[in-house]
């Protein structure tokens, strides 16, 4: 894995646009991990634009082989922090999989994922999809268009297989949400069966993000849910069609986070604030002036030490558009959001949604009261740390007072029905009522025993 070493601190501080408030850092040499996805962009930008250096941080960025290796590296101390699946800190903290208390002071982005099917499956789905006046498929596309295809394969004794990147990934929960909204059961977990395939109509399995297109091309999976650029890669290679983006599935849904151990945050409070400051600045840069910096960001991410995909593939979704079928390019200006809509603030309600999905599919096997969801969210998501960093940036003239939700109680306003594909609203303050409103999945009083 290629390492990135940062150069001289003094030249950046003296030549930068503003003098940062230099904190007394407990640790100034850090190694941070990431997976080769476009939503690792805040880390790359903070490195390349010198924002880490402005805070007195000498950072090495290391690409990781998969999400488990990345999490183990943070827990074991080989990595000081990392670009993480939002579900990873929550799952680790409650002891699902590896047990460790992980916290996040920074949410890395909104949206950025898609669900892709093979050309063969798309050709079978397409007759079930209504068209617009111009003859193009009408979006968003419901999984109900996939259901007859799955039924046909089942009648032939063939399974329908789809890939997702990790059991506690956004992609797993988004794929499950889409399937269930279309009447397909994606399967359950239990303490005795962690395959997630109990009672499944569609078999979901783990595939690392960069391997998704090749795995589908080989016929091992019929489709997948993944972050960019790997949906657009299927279009460029001519092997598949993205059927829905997560922006269409759930408008402005939370995605990755920056994760550190609770011990690191406790032992290195100033370093934690400095890291958060640098990442907030990177997110501002990525979205400022109506995404004016995105072309530069695409050039950055296309380099092999970061995402390493073809520039055109990354640009297809990073610059405000998204390509479905070849030539079917549509405007999706908020497909990748790094700072707008309070994207970087670690909302408790985002954490609660992930916990409801763990509960819905049996990863949390026993009933939990609403207070448990709130307490667990507060133990992992740390808006207090985020706002300390934000206040310093405002005082330094590097951010605007109006950029941050200072008075938030940590919960977003309920997501309206019109912003979610199944038309079921989400209120993070009422998780059990939300679970009971979902037609497929465990209800608030159910236990996963199978």
C-alpha positions as CSV (number, residue, x, y, z in Angstrom):
1,X,0.0,0.0,0.0
2,X,1.4,3.3,-1.1
3,X,2.1,5.8,1.7
4,X,1.6,9.5,1.5
5,X,4.1,11.5,3.6
6,X,3.5,15.2,4.4
7,X,6.2,17.8,4.0
8,X,7.2,20.9,5.8
9,X,4.8,22.4,8.3
10,X,6.3,25.9,8.5
11,X,6.1,26.8,4.8
12,X,2.3,26.0,4.7
13,X,1.6,28.0,7.9
14,X,3.6,31.0,6.8
15,X,2.2,31.0,3.3
16,X,-1.4,30.0,4.0
17,X,-4.4,32.3,3.8
18,X,-5.0,32.5,7.5
19,X,-3.1,31.7,10.7
20,X,-4.7,28.7,12.5
21,X,-5.0,28.7,16.3
22,X,-2.3,26.2,17.0
23,X,-3.4,23.7,19.6
24,X,-0.9,22.0,22.0
25,X,-1.1,18.6,20.2
26,X,-0.7,15.4,22.2
27,X,0.2,13.6,19.0
28,X,1.2,15.2,15.8
29,X,2.3,12.2,13.6
30,X,-0.8,10.3,12.5
31,X,-1.6,7.4,10.2
32,X,-5.2,7.5,8.8
33,X,-6.9,4.8,6.8
34,X,-9.3,4.8,3.9
35,X,-11.0,2.6,1.3
36,X,-10.7,3.5,-2.4
37,X,-14.1,5.3,-2.8
38,X,-14.8,8.9,-3.8
39,X,-16.3,9.7,-0.4
40,X,-12.8,9.5,1.1
41,X,-12.3,12.9,-0.6
42,X,-12.2,15.0,2.6
43,X,-9.1,13.1,3.7
44,X,-7.4,13.6,0.3
45,X,-8.3,17.3,0.2
46,X,-7.2,17.9,3.8
47,X,-3.8,16.4,2.8
48,X,-3.3,17.9,-0.6
49,X,-4.5,21.4,0.4
50,X,-2.3,21.5,3.5
51,X,-5.2,21.7,6.0
52,X,-3.6,19.0,8.2
53,X,-0.3,20.9,8.1
54,X,-2.1,24.1,9.1
55,X,-3.1,22.3,12.3
56,X,0.4,21.1,13.0
57,X,-0.4,17.5,11.9
58,X,2.0,15.3,10.0
59,X,-0.3,12.8,8.4
60,X,0.2,9.6,6.4
61,X,-2.8,8.3,4.5
62,X,-3.0,4.5,3.8
63,X,-5.4,2.7,1.6
64,X,-6.8,-0.4,3.3
65,X,-7.7,-3.8,1.7
66,X,-11.3,-3.9,3.1
67,X,-13.5,-2.6,5.8
68,X,-12.6,-5.3,8.4
69,X,-8.9,-4.7,8.0
70,X,-9.5,-1.0,8.3
71,X,-11.6,-1.4,11.5
72,X,-9.0,-3.8,13.0
73,X,-6.3,-1.3,12.3
74,X,-8.1,1.5,14.2
75,X,-8.9,-0.8,17.1
76,X,-5.3,-2.2,17.2
77,X,-3.7,1.2,17.0
78,X,-1.9,0.7,13.7
79,X,-4.3,3.5,12.4
80,X,-5.0,6.5,14.4
81,X,-8.4,7.0,12.7
82,X,-10.1,6.2,9.4
83,X,-12.8,6.8,6.8
84,X,-15.5,4.4,8.1
85,X,-18.8,3.0,7.2
86,X,-21.3,4.8,9.5
87,X,-22.5,1.5,10.9
88,X,-19.0,0.4,12.0
89,X,-18.5,2.6,15.1
90,X,-22.1,1.8,16.2
91,X,-21.7,-2.0,15.7
92,X,-18.3,-2.1,17.4
93,X,-19.6,-0.1,20.3
94,X,-22.6,-2.3,20.9
95,X,-20.4,-5.4,20.4
96,X,-21.8,-6.7,17.1
97,X,-18.7,-8.3,15.6
98,X,-15.5,-6.9,17.1
99,X,-16.1,-5.1,20.4
100,X,-14.6,-1.7,20.8
101,X,-15.8,1.8,21.7
102,X,-15.4,3.9,18.5
103,X,-16.6,7.5,18.2
104,X,-17.1,10.0,15.4
105,X,-16.7,13.7,15.6
106,X,-17.2,14.2,11.9
107,X,-19.7,12.9,9.3
108,X,-17.9,12.7,5.9
109,X,-20.8,13.0,3.4
110,X,-24.4,12.6,2.3
111,X,-25.5,10.3,-0.5
112,X,-22.9,8.8,-2.9
113,X,-24.1,5.2,-3.3
114,X,-26.0,3.3,-6.0
115,X,-27.6,0.0,-6.7
116,X,-26.5,-1.7,-10.0
117,X,-27.8,-4.8,-11.8
118,X,-26.2,-6.8,-14.6
119,X,-27.3,-6.1,-18.2
120,X,-29.1,-9.5,-18.3
121,X,-31.2,-8.6,-15.2
122,X,-31.8,-5.1,-16.5
123,X,-33.2,-6.4,-19.7
124,X,-35.7,-8.5,-17.7
125,X,-36.6,-5.6,-15.4
126,X,-37.1,-3.0,-18.0
127,X,-40.5,-4.2,-19.3
128,X,-41.8,-3.7,-15.7
129,X,-40.6,-0.1,-15.5
130,X,-42.8,2.9,-16.6
131,X,-41.3,5.4,-19.0
132,X,-41.2,9.1,-19.1
133,X,-42.5,11.2,-22.1
134,X,-39.1,10.9,-23.7
135,X,-39.2,7.1,-23.5
136,X,-36.5,6.8,-20.8
137,X,-37.1,4.7,-17.7
138,X,-39.0,6.6,-15.0
139,X,-37.0,7.2,-11.9
140,X,-36.8,6.3,-9.0
141,X,-37.1,2.6,-10.0
142,X,-38.8,0.4,-7.4
143,X,-37.6,-3.1,-6.6
144,X,-41.1,-4.2,-7.5
145,X,-39.8,-4.2,-11.1
146,X,-37.2,-6.7,-9.9
147,X,-39.6,-9.0,-8.1
148,X,-40.9,-10.9,-11.2
149,X,-37.3,-11.5,-12.2
150,X,-36.5,-13.0,-8.8
151,X,-39.7,-15.1,-8.9
152,X,-38.8,-16.5,-12.3
153,X,-35.3,-17.5,-11.2
154,X,-36.7,-19.0,-8.0
155,X,-39.2,-21.1,-10.1
156,X,-36.1,-22.4,-12.0
157,X,-34.4,-23.3,-8.7
158,X,-31.8,-20.5,-9.2
159,X,-30.9,-18.1,-6.4
160,X,-30.7,-14.3,-7.0
161,X,-27.4,-13.0,-5.6
162,X,-26.4,-9.4,-4.9
163,X,-23.2,-7.9,-3.4
164,X,-22.8,-5.4,-0.6
165,X,-19.6,-4.2,1.0
166,X,-20.0,-5.2,4.7
167,X,-22.7,-6.5,7.0
168,X,-22.9,-3.1,8.9
169,X,-22.5,-1.0,5.8
170,X,-24.8,1.7,4.6
171,X,-24.9,-0.3,1.3
172,X,-26.3,-3.4,3.1
173,X,-29.0,-1.4,4.8
174,X,-29.9,0.7,1.7
175,X,-30.0,-2.4,-0.5
176,X,-32.3,-4.1,2.1
177,X,-34.4,-1.0,2.3
178,X,-34.9,-0.9,-1.5
179,X,-35.7,-4.6,-1.8
180,X,-38.1,-4.5,1.1
181,X,-39.8,-1.4,-0.3
182,X,-40.5,-3.4,-3.4
183,X,-41.9,-6.4,-1.6
184,X,-38.7,-8.6,-1.6
185,X,-37.4,-10.0,1.7
186,X,-33.6,-9.5,1.9
187,X,-33.3,-12.0,4.8
188,X,-32.6,-11.8,8.5
189,X,-29.7,-12.3,10.9
190,X,-29.9,-14.1,14.2
191,X,-27.3,-14.8,17.0
192,X,-27.0,-18.4,15.6
193,X,-27.0,-17.4,11.9
194,X,-25.0,-14.3,10.9
195,X,-25.4,-14.9,7.1
196,X,-28.2,-12.5,6.9
197,X,-30.0,-14.9,4.6
198,X,-32.7,-16.3,6.9
199,X,-35.9,-16.4,4.8
200,X,-34.4,-14.4,2.0
201,X,-35.8,-13.9,-1.4
202,X,-32.5,-12.3,-2.5
203,X,-29.2,-13.6,-1.2
204,X,-26.8,-10.8,-0.1
205,X,-23.1,-11.4,0.4
206,X,-20.0,-9.3,1.0
207,X,-17.8,-8.1,-1.9
208,X,-15.0,-5.4,-1.5
209,X,-16.0,-2.2,-3.4
210,X,-13.3,-2.2,-6.1
211,X,-14.1,-5.9,-6.9
212,X,-17.8,-5.3,-7.5
213,X,-17.8,-4.8,-11.3
214,X,-15.5,-7.8,-12.0
215,X,-17.5,-10.1,-9.6
216,X,-20.7,-9.2,-11.4
217,X,-19.1,-9.6,-14.8
218,X,-18.0,-13.1,-13.8
219,X,-21.6,-14.0,-13.0
220,X,-21.0,-14.6,-9.3
221,X,-23.5,-11.8,-8.4
222,X,-26.4,-10.4,-10.3
223,X,-26.1,-6.9,-9.0
224,X,-24.7,-4.9,-6.1
225,X,-24.9,-1.9,-3.8
226,X,-21.7,0.2,-3.6
227,X,-20.3,3.7,-3.4
228,X,-18.8,5.5,-6.3
229,X,-17.0,5.2,-8.7
230,X,-17.9,1.5,-8.9
231,X,-21.5,2.0,-10.2
232,X,-20.3,4.3,-12.9
233,X,-17.5,1.8,-13.7
234,X,-20.2,-0.8,-14.6
235,X,-21.7,1.7,-17.1
236,X,-18.3,2.5,-18.6
237,X,-17.4,-1.2,-19.0
238,X,-20.8,-1.9,-20.5
239,X,-21.6,-4.7,-18.0
240,X,-24.4,-3.2,-15.9
241,X,-27.0,-0.5,-15.2
242,X,-27.4,1.5,-12.0
243,X,-31.1,1.3,-11.2
244,X,-31.3,3.8,-8.3
245,X,-29.0,6.2,-6.3
246,X,-29.3,6.5,-2.6
247,X,-30.3,10.1,-3.1
248,X,-33.5,8.8,-4.8
249,X,-33.9,6.1,-2.2
250,X,-33.6,8.5,0.8
251,X,-32.9,12.1,0.0
252,X,-29.7,13.4,1.7
253,X,-29.1,10.3,3.7
254,X,-25.9,10.0,5.8
255,X,-23.0,8.0,4.5
256,X,-19.4,7.6,5.8
257,X,-17.9,9.0,9.0
258,X,-14.5,9.6,10.4
259,X,-13.9,7.2,13.2
260,X,-11.4,7.1,16.1
261,X,-11.4,5.1,19.3
262,X,-12.9,6.7,22.3
263,X,-9.6,6.1,24.0
264,X,-7.8,8.1,21.3
265,X,-10.3,11.0,21.7
266,X,-9.8,10.9,25.5
267,X,-6.0,10.8,25.4
268,X,-5.6,13.2,22.5
269,X,-8.4,15.9,22.9
270,X,-6.5,18.7,21.1
271,X,-5.3,16.4,18.3
272,X,-9.0,15.2,17.8
273,X,-10.1,18.8,17.5
274,X,-7.3,19.6,15.1
275,X,-8.2,16.6,12.9
276,X,-11.8,17.7,12.8
277,X,-10.9,21.3,11.9
278,X,-8.9,20.1,8.9
279,X,-11.7,17.8,7.7
280,X,-14.3,20.5,8.0
281,X,-12.2,22.8,5.9
282,X,-11.8,20.1,3.3
283,X,-15.6,19.5,3.2
284,X,-16.2,23.3,2.8
285,X,-13.7,23.4,-0.1
286,X,-15.4,20.4,-1.9
287,X,-18.8,22.1,-1.9
288,X,-18.0,25.8,-2.1
289,X,-19.1,28.1,-4.9
290,X,-21.6,25.5,-6.3
291,X,-19.0,22.7,-6.5
292,X,-16.5,24.9,-8.4
293,X,-13.6,22.8,-7.0
294,X,-15.0,19.4,-8.0
295,X,-12.9,19.1,-11.2
296,X,-9.8,19.6,-9.1
297,X,-11.1,17.0,-6.7
298,X,-11.7,14.6,-9.5
299,X,-8.1,15.0,-10.7
300,X,-6.9,14.4,-7.1
301,X,-9.0,11.3,-6.5
302,X,-8.2,9.7,-9.9
303,X,-4.5,9.3,-8.8
304,X,-3.6,5.7,-7.8
305,X,-2.8,6.5,-4.2
306,X,-6.4,7.6,-3.6
307,X,-9.2,6.0,-5.7
308,X,-7.2,5.1,-8.8
309,X,-10.2,4.9,-11.2
310,X,-10.3,6.6,-14.5
311,X,-10.9,10.3,-14.3
312,X,-14.0,10.2,-16.5
313,X,-15.5,7.5,-14.3
314,X,-15.1,9.6,-11.1
315,X,-16.3,12.8,-12.8
316,X,-19.5,11.0,-14.0
317,X,-20.9,11.3,-10.5
318,X,-18.7,13.9,-8.7
319,X,-19.6,16.8,-10.9
320,X,-23.3,16.9,-10.6
321,X,-24.5,14.3,-13.0
322,X,-25.1,10.5,-12.9
323,X,-25.2,8.1,-15.8
324,X,-27.7,5.2,-15.7
325,X,-27.9,3.3,-19.0
326,X,-25.1,4.3,-21.4
327,X,-26.1,7.8,-22.7
328,X,-28.8,8.3,-20.1
329,X,-27.1,11.1,-18.2
330,X,-29.2,13.0,-15.7
331,X,-28.6,15.9,-13.4
332,X,-28.2,14.9,-9.8
333,X,-26.4,17.9,-8.2
334,X,-26.7,16.5,-4.7
335,X,-25.5,13.0,-5.5
336,X,-22.3,13.8,-3.6
337,X,-22.7,16.3,-0.7
338,X,-19.7,17.0,1.6
339,X,-20.8,20.2,3.4
340,X,-24.2,21.4,2.3
341,X,-27.3,20.5,4.3
342,X,-25.1,20.2,7.5
343,X,-23.5,17.1,6.0
344,X,-20.5,17.1,8.3
345,X,-22.4,17.4,11.6
346,X,-22.7,14.0,13.4
347,X,-26.5,13.9,14.1
348,X,-27.8,11.5,16.7
349,X,-30.8,10.9,14.4
350,X,-28.4,9.5,11.7
351,X,-27.0,7.1,14.2
352,X,-30.4,6.0,15.4
353,X,-31.4,5.2,11.8
354,X,-28.5,2.8,11.4
355,X,-29.4,1.2,14.8
356,X,-33.1,0.8,13.6
357,X,-31.8,-1.1,10.5
358,X,-29.6,-3.3,12.6
359,X,-32.7,-4.0,14.8
360,X,-35.0,-4.5,11.8
361,X,-32.9,-7.2,10.3
362,X,-31.9,-9.0,13.5
363,X,-28.3,-7.8,14.0
364,X,-29.7,-6.4,17.3
365,X,-31.6,-9.5,18.3
366,X,-33.6,-8.4,21.3
367,X,-36.1,-5.5,21.8
368,X,-34.7,-2.1,22.9
369,X,-36.5,0.8,24.3
370,X,-36.3,4.3,22.7
371,X,-34.0,5.5,25.4
372,X,-31.4,2.8,24.5
373,X,-31.3,4.1,20.9
374,X,-30.7,7.6,22.1
375,X,-28.0,6.7,24.6
376,X,-26.2,4.5,22.1
377,X,-26.2,7.3,19.5
378,X,-24.8,9.8,22.1
379,X,-22.0,7.4,23.1
380,X,-20.7,7.2,19.5
381,X,-21.7,10.5,17.7
382,X,-19.9,13.5,19.2
383,X,-21.3,16.8,18.0
384,X,-19.7,18.4,21.0
385,X,-16.3,17.8,19.5
386,X,-17.4,18.9,16.1
387,X,-18.7,22.2,17.4
388,X,-15.5,22.9,19.3
389,X,-13.6,22.6,16.0
390,X,-16.2,24.6,14.1
391,X,-16.1,27.4,16.6
392,X,-12.3,27.7,16.2
393,X,-12.6,27.8,12.4
394,X,-15.2,30.6,12.7
395,X,-12.9,32.5,15.1
396,X,-10.0,32.1,12.6
397,X,-12.1,33.5,9.7
398,X,-11.9,30.1,7.9
399,X,-15.7,29.4,8.2
400,X,-18.9,31.3,8.5
401,X,-21.0,31.5,11.7
402,X,-24.0,30.5,9.6
403,X,-22.4,27.3,8.3
404,X,-23.1,25.3,11.5
405,X,-26.3,24.2,13.4
406,X,-25.2,25.6,16.8
407,X,-28.6,25.3,18.5
408,X,-29.3,21.7,17.3
409,X,-30.3,19.1,19.9
410,X,-28.6,16.6,17.7
411,X,-31.7,15.4,16.0
412,X,-32.8,16.4,12.5
413,X,-36.4,17.3,11.7
414,X,-38.2,14.1,10.8
415,X,-37.6,13.0,7.2
416,X,-40.9,13.5,5.3
417,X,-42.5,10.6,3.4
418,X,-41.9,12.2,0.1
419,X,-38.1,12.0,0.6
420,X,-38.0,8.2,1.1
421,X,-38.8,5.6,-1.6
422,X,-41.4,3.6,0.4
423,X,-43.3,6.8,1.5
424,X,-42.7,6.0,5.2
425,X,-41.4,9.0,7.2
426,X,-38.5,8.7,9.7
427,X,-38.4,10.3,13.1
428,X,-35.1,9.6,15.0
429,X,-36.8,10.4,18.3
430,X,-39.3,7.5,17.9
431,X,-37.3,4.5,16.7
432,X,-39.7,1.8,17.8
433,X,-42.7,3.4,16.2
434,X,-40.6,3.7,13.0
435,X,-39.8,0.0,13.1
436,X,-43.4,-0.9,13.6
437,X,-44.3,1.2,10.5
438,X,-42.1,-0.8,8.2
439,X,-43.9,-3.7,6.5
440,X,-41.0,-6.1,6.2
441,X,-38.6,-6.6,9.1
442,X,-38.7,-7.2,12.9
443,X,-41.1,-5.1,14.9
444,X,-40.3,-3.4,18.2
445,X,-41.3,-6.4,20.3
446,X,-39.8,-9.2,18.1
447,X,-36.7,-11.2,18.9
448,X,-34.4,-12.8,16.3
449,X,-34.3,-16.5,17.4
450,X,-34.1,-18.5,14.2
